[in-house]
Amino acid sequence: MLDEPSSCLLWPRAALMQLAHPAIAHTEVESGAYANRGTERWRATMEYLRLVAGADDETLRFLVREVNRIHASVRRP
């Protein structure tokens, strides 16, 4: 399902959900993530969704740990 063109509709929803959270929205705006790296953010989010959708339990735990590791340096205002 995530390899279908319709899966591109997931990105706007994911972006809106992120921006709806005050702490996340502030961090995203301050970092310029959407303005400067929007395409990369889209690619990474879609790749993550593809991997998670087909992951077994062990792989899913690994993916969650990796995302948490990557986001560990993000600080809320």
N, C-alpha and C positions, 0 to 999 in steps of 0.2 A: 504494500500500500504506500509506503513512504518513498518508493521510487517513481510513483505516478506524478504527473504534472500537478495534480490537485494538491499534493503535499506542500507545494509552495505557499498555499494559503495558511499553513501553520505558522509561518514566520511572523506575519502581522499580528496574529493572536498572541504569540509568545512575547513579542515586543510590547504590545499593549499591556499584557499582564505584568511584565517587568516594570514598566513605567507607572503602573497603577500603585505600586508600593512606594511610599514616600522616600524611604531610605535608599532604595535601589534607583529610583528616578533621579534623585539628587546626585548620586555617585556617577550614574551614566552621563548626565549632563555635564558635570564637572570634568570628567575624564575625556569627554568628546568622543566616546565610544561609537555612538550612532552617527555623529557627523563625520568623523574621520575614518572609521573602520566598519561602516555599516555592512558592506559586502562580506567582509571577513566574519563579522558576527553572524550574518545569515548563514554562511557556509558552515561555520563551526556548530551552530545550533542544529542545522539540518543533519549534519553528520552524526551528532550526538543522538538525535531522535532516531535515525536509522539504526545505529548501533544498539540503542536501548530496546527498540522494538523487537529485535531478533535475539536478544541476549539471554543466555541461561543465567541461573542465580549467581554463580561465581563471577562471570563476566560482568554482570550488572553491579555487583559489589565493587569490583575493580573500577568500573566507570564512575560510579558515585564517588569513590575515594579520589580519583583523579580530578574530577570537577571540583570537589571540596579543596583539594590541594592547590589547584590553580586559583581558586577564589579566596584562599586563605589570606592573601596579601591585601585584599580589598577591605578598606576601612570605611565604616559609616561616618557621616559627619556628626 
